[in-house]
Amino acid sequence: MNIWELFVAFILGLVEGLTEFAPVSSTGHMIIVDDLLLHSKQLFTEPVANTFKVVIQLGSILAVVIVFKDRFINLLALKKGVSIGDSKGRLSLPKVIVGLIPAGLTGVLFEDYIDEYLFSVETVIIGLVVGAFLLILADRLQPKQLKAEDVDQISYKQALGVGLFQCLGLWPGFSRSGSTIAGGVLLGMSHRAAADFTFIMAVPIMLGASSISLLKNWDYFTVDVLPFFTVGFISAFVFALIFIKFFLRLINKIKLVPFAIYRIILAAVIYFIFL
């Protein structure tokens, strides 16, 4: 394992950490960085490269768990005197489950179709641009009278609505975070409440998908690639931790339009590089 390979692992982890939970599409960024640093140099075989992507995604998930550790303790009733379903004025596990159901069912039913037909440069560009307009629309049409200033005020109806918007995130390039935050804003949540709910819902979805992929690719965890995986995991964790804290402090101020503009620029860059 040479220095260049470890540097590549660090950069890919950085990109994953900074974009996985931003409303800008981590897929769009990984297409560029992956092609320039991983496949173009032919560092590893395709299965090892795909396993690495699962590993760095787990680093990002761990960052969310750390940031929202108190929330998860309450949701899972790990604190004495707290019971599942009894929110006591706080976000409850049943509401999170309601939000997870639409995308979970859609993903299971259409996984093969998505993998076969929707993972291309063209579809990612479409997802980036259409998703950008959804972000702009959310900022423009957000109700003046908010129904949920913070995540604890989210209703079951809003949770289900955000879950339906999350289905859009199954289209590569659309961004799961972008679709759910925009959906939450359109349904009367503050930007911060929508972001909090988005990040909390991300953990079970991403953890489930990553765990399945990890089990399928467990044979590719060898001593030779372990340093590469470790550097990528740590890099993704650290930068996701930094980004999430930064994003949550600013989202109510900057809102979604800046991310929409960035997405359109990114789509143009991908178009001129790959098409």
C-alpha positions in Angstrom: 0.0 0.0 0.0 1.7 3.2 -1.2 1.3 6.8 -0.3 -0.7 7.6 -3.4 -3.3 5.0 -2.7 -3.8 6.3 0.9 -4.1 9.8 -0.5 -6.8 8.6 -2.9 -8.6 6.9 0.0 -8.4 10.2 2.0 -9.8 12.3 -0.9 -12.7 9.9 -1.6 -13.5 9.8 2.1 -13.5 13.6 2.1 -15.9 13.8 -0.8 -18.2 11.3 0.7 -18.2 13.0 4.1 -18.9 16.5 2.7 -21.6 15.5 0.2 -23.4 12.4 1.5 -25.8 14.5 3.6 -25.7 17.8 1.7 -28.5 18.5 -0.8 -26.1 18.3 -3.7 -25.9 14.6 -4.5 -22.9 12.6 -3.4 -23.4 10.4 -6.5 -22.7 13.3 -8.8 -19.5 14.1 -7.0 -18.3 10.5 -6.7 -18.7 10.1 -10.5 -16.1 12.8 -11.1 -13.7 11.9 -8.2 -14.1 8.2 -8.7 -13.3 8.4 -12.4 -10.3 10.7 -11.9 -8.7 9.0 -8.9 -9.8 5.4 -8.6 -10.8 3.9 -12.0 -8.6 6.0 -14.2 -5.5 4.8 -12.1 -6.9 1.3 -12.0 -5.9 1.0 -8.3 -8.2 -1.9 -7.5 -10.7 -4.2 -9.1 -14.3 -3.2 -9.4 -15.5 -5.3 -6.4 -12.9 -3.9 -4.1 -13.7 -0.3 -5.3 -17.4 -0.9 -4.6 -16.7 -2.4 -1.2 -14.6 0.7 -0.4 -17.6 2.9 -1.2 -19.7 1.0 1.3 -17.0 1.4 4.0 -16.7 5.1 3.6 -20.5 5.4 3.7 -20.4 3.7 7.1 -18.0 6.4 8.2 -20.6 9.1 7.3 -23.3 7.2 9.1 -21.3 7.0 12.3 -20.9 10.8 12.1 -24.7 11.2 12.1 -25.0 8.8 15.1 -22.5 10.9 17.0 -24.2 14.2 16.3 -27.7 12.8 17.1 -26.7 10.4 19.8 -29.2 11.8 22.4 -32.0 11.6 19.8 -31.3 7.9 19.1 -31.0 7.1 22.8 -34.6 8.4 23.2 -35.9 6.9 20.0 -34.7 3.5 20.9 -35.8 3.8 24.6 -32.3 3.2 25.8 -32.8 5.8 28.6 -34.4 4.7 31.8 -38.1 5.8 32.0 -38.5 6.3 28.2 -40.7 3.9 26.2 -40.9 3.5 22.5 -43.9 5.3 21.1 -44.2 7.6 24.0 -42.6 10.8 22.6 -43.3 13.0 25.7 -43.2 16.0 23.4 -40.2 14.7 21.4 -39.8 13.0 18.1 -40.9 9.4 18.5 -39.8 6.2 16.8 -43.2 5.5 15.1 -42.9 8.8 13.3 -39.5 7.9 12.0 -40.8 4.5 10.9 -43.7 6.1 9.0 -41.1 8.3 7.2 -39.0 5.3 6.2 -41.8 3.1 4.8 -42.4 4.8 1.3 -38.7 4.8 0.2 -38.1 1.4 1.9 -40.9 -0.3 -0.1 -40.0 1.5 -3.3 -36.4 0.6 -3.0 -37.1 -3.0 -2.5 -39.6 -3.2 -5.3 -37.5 -1.3 -7.9 -33.9 -2.0 -6.8 -33.0 -4.1 -9.9 -34.6 -1.6 -12.3 -32.8 1.4 -10.6 -29.4 -0.4 -10.8 -29.9 -1.5 -14.4 -31.4 1.6 -16.0 -30.9 4.7 -13.8 -27.2 4.6 -13.0 -25.6 6.5 -15.8 -24.0 10.0 -16.3 -27.1 11.2 -18.2 -29.6 10.2 -15.5 -27.4 11.7 -12.8 -27.3 15.1 -14.7 -31.1 14.9 -15.0 -31.4 14.2 -11.3 -29.1 17.1 -10.4 -31.0 19.7 -12.5 -34.5 18.6 -11.6 -33.5 18.3 -8.0 -32.1 21.9 -8.1 -35.5 23.2 -9.3 -37.2 21.3 -6.4 -34.9 23.1 -3.9 -35.7 26.5 -5.4 -39.4 25.7 -5.4 -39.2 24.7 -1.8 -37.7 28.0 -0.8 -40.2 29.9 -2.8 -43.3 28.1 -1.7 -42.5 27.4 2.0 -45.7 28.2 4.0 -45.4 31.5 6.0 -47.0 29.8 9.0 -44.7 26.9 9.9 -46.3 23.8 11.4 -43.0 22.5 12.7 -40.3 24.9 13.9 -38.2 22.0 15.2 -38.1 18.3 14.7 -40.1 17.5 17.8 -43.2 19.2 16.3 -43.3 17.1 13.2 -46.7 15.3 12.7 -47.4 11.9 11.3 -48.8 13.5 8.2 -45.6 15.4 7.6 -43.4 12.4 8.4 -45.3 10.4 5.7 -45.1 13.3 3.3 -41.3 13.6 3.7 -41.1 9.8 3.3 -42.9 10.1 -0.1 -40.5 12.9 -1.2 -37.6 10.6 -0.1 -38.6 8.2 -2.9 -37.3 10.9 -5.4 -33.8 10.3 -3.8 -33.7 6.8 -5.3 -33.1 8.5 -8.6 -29.3 8.8 -8.8 -28.2 12.5 -8.7 -31.5 13.7 -7.2 -30.1 13.5 -3.6 -31.9 11.9 -0.8 -31.1 14.8 1.5 -32.2 17.3 -1.1 -35.5 15.6 -1.8 -36.4 15.1 1.9 -35.3 18.6 3.1 -37.2 20.2 0.2 -40.2 18.1 0.9 -40.2 18.9 4.6 -40.0 22.7 3.8 -42.9 22.4 1.4 -44.9 20.6 4.1 -44.5 23.4 6.6 -41.3 22.5 8.4 -38.5 24.9 9.1 -35.3 24.2 7.2 -33.6 23.0 10.4 -36.5 20.7 11.3 -36.5 19.1 7.9 -32.7 18.7 8.0 -32.8 17.1 11.4 -35.5 14.6 10.4 -33.6 13.9 7.1 -30.4 13.0 9.0 -32.2 10.9 11.6 -34.0 8.9 8.9 -30.8 8.4 7.0 -29.2 6.2 9.6 -31.5 3.1 9.4 -31.8 3.4 5.6 -28.1 3.7 4.9 -27.1 1.3 7.7 -29.4 -1.4 6.3 -28.3 -1.0 2.7 -24.6 -0.7 3.7 -24.7 -3.8 6.0 -26.3 -5.9 3.2 -23.6 -4.8 0.7 -20.9 -5.3 3.3 -22.0 -8.9 3.9 -22.1 -9.6 0.2 -18.5 -8.2 -0.2 -16.9 -9.5 3.0 -14.4 -11.6 1.1 -12.8 -8.4 -0.3 -11.6 -7.4 3.2 -8.0 -8.5 3.0 -4.9 -7.3 4.8 -3.7 -5.7 1.6 -6.6 -3.3 1.3 -7.3 -2.7 5.0 -5.1 0.5 5.2 -7.0 1.9 2.2 -10.4 1.1 3.7 -9.3 2.5 7.2 -8.1 5.8 5.9 -11.2 6.3 3.8 -13.5 5.4 6.7 -11.8 7.8 9.1 -11.7 10.6 6.4 -15.4 10.2 5.7 -16.3 10.1 9.4 -14.3 13.3 10.3 -15.5 15.4 7.3 -19.1 14.3 7.7 -18.9 15.2 11.4 -17.6 18.7 10.5 -20.1 19.2 7.7 -23.2 18.1 9.6 -22.5 20.4 12.5 -21.7 23.3 10.2 -24.8 22.6 8.0 -27.2 22.4 10.9 -26.0 25.7 12.3 -26.5 27.5 9.0 -29.4 25.9 7.1 -32.1 28.2 8.5 -30.0 31.2 7.3 -28.7 30.1 3.9 -31.7 27.9 3.0 -31.7 25.8 -0.2 -31.2 28.1 -3.3 -27.3 28.3 -2.9 -27.3 24.5 -3.1 -29.6 24.5 -6.2 -27.2 26.9 -8.0 -24.2 24.6 -7.1 -26.1 21.6 -8.4 -26.7 23.2 -11.8 -23.0 24.1 -12.0 -22.0 20.5 -11.0 -24.4 19.1 -13.7 -22.7 21.3 -16.3 -19.2 20.2 -15.2 -20.2 16.5 -15.4 -21.8 17.1 -18.9 -18.6 18.7 -20.3 -16.3 16.1 -18.8 -18.2 12.9 -19.6 -20.5 13.7 -22.5 
